[in-house]
């Protein structure tokens, strides 16, 4: 599958990705929330990154990975501070 460049100039404004993960990450939806949170955070989209950071924290808790869970929840907390009220 060939990737089509996004015609948008501003990051995160690609019309092909209205609400879910970008089309070039179809297999990551639900399997690698920490990676999606990272990419959305680096793309200056904290509102999209926040739920994935929370999912990553919950997944780490389910694996009894407390150090990773703390880091993921801290990331979500940091993201929440940049969200509008």
C-alpha positions in Angstrom: 0.0 0.0 0.0 1.5 3.3 -1.1 1.2 6.2 1.3 -0.2 9.4 0.0 1.3 12.7 1.4 -1.0 14.8 3.3 -1.9 17.9 1.4 -2.2 20.0 4.6 0.5 22.3 5.7 -0.4 22.2 9.4 0.5 19.0 11.3 -2.5 17.0 12.4 -4.9 18.5 9.9 -4.8 15.7 7.4 -8.4 15.1 6.2 -7.7 11.3 6.1 -7.4 11.2 9.9 -10.5 12.8 11.4 -10.5 11.1 14.7 -8.7 7.8 14.9 -5.1 6.8 14.4 -3.5 7.9 11.1 -4.1 5.5 8.2 -0.4 4.6 8.2 -0.8 3.1 11.7 -3.8 0.8 11.2 -2.4 -2.1 13.1 -1.4 0.0 16.1 -4.9 0.9 17.1 -5.3 -0.8 20.5 -2.0 -2.6 20.4 0.6 0.1 20.9 -1.1 3.1 22.6 2.2 4.3 23.9 3.5 4.7 20.4 0.4 6.6 19.2 0.6 8.8 22.3 4.2 9.6 21.5 3.6 10.5 17.9 0.5 12.6 18.7 2.5 14.4 21.5 5.4 15.1 19.2 3.0 16.3 16.5 1.7 18.9 19.0 -1.7 17.2 19.3 -2.2 16.7 23.1 -5.9 16.2 22.9 -5.3 13.1 20.7 -2.3 11.9 22.6 -4.0 12.0 26.1 -6.4 9.1 25.7 -3.6 6.9 24.2 -1.3 7.8 27.1 -4.0 6.7 29.5 -4.5 3.5 27.6 -0.8 2.8 27.7 -0.8 3.4 31.5 -3.7 1.0 32.0 -2.1 -1.6 29.8 1.1 -1.3 31.9 -0.9 -1.7 35.1 -2.5 -4.9 33.6 1.0 -6.3 33.0 2.1 -5.4 36.6 4.7 -3.0 35.0 4.5 -0.4 37.7 7.5 1.7 36.7 6.2 1.9 33.1 2.6 2.6 34.3 3.9 5.5 36.4 5.7 7.0 33.4 2.7 6.6 31.1 0.3 8.2 33.7 2.9 11.0 34.2 2.9 11.6 30.5 -0.9 11.7 30.5 -0.8 14.2 33.4 1.7 16.4 31.5 -0.5 16.3 28.4 -3.6 17.2 30.4 -2.0 20.4 31.5 -1.8 21.6 27.9 -5.5 20.8 27.2 -8.1 23.5 27.2 -10.3 23.6 30.3 
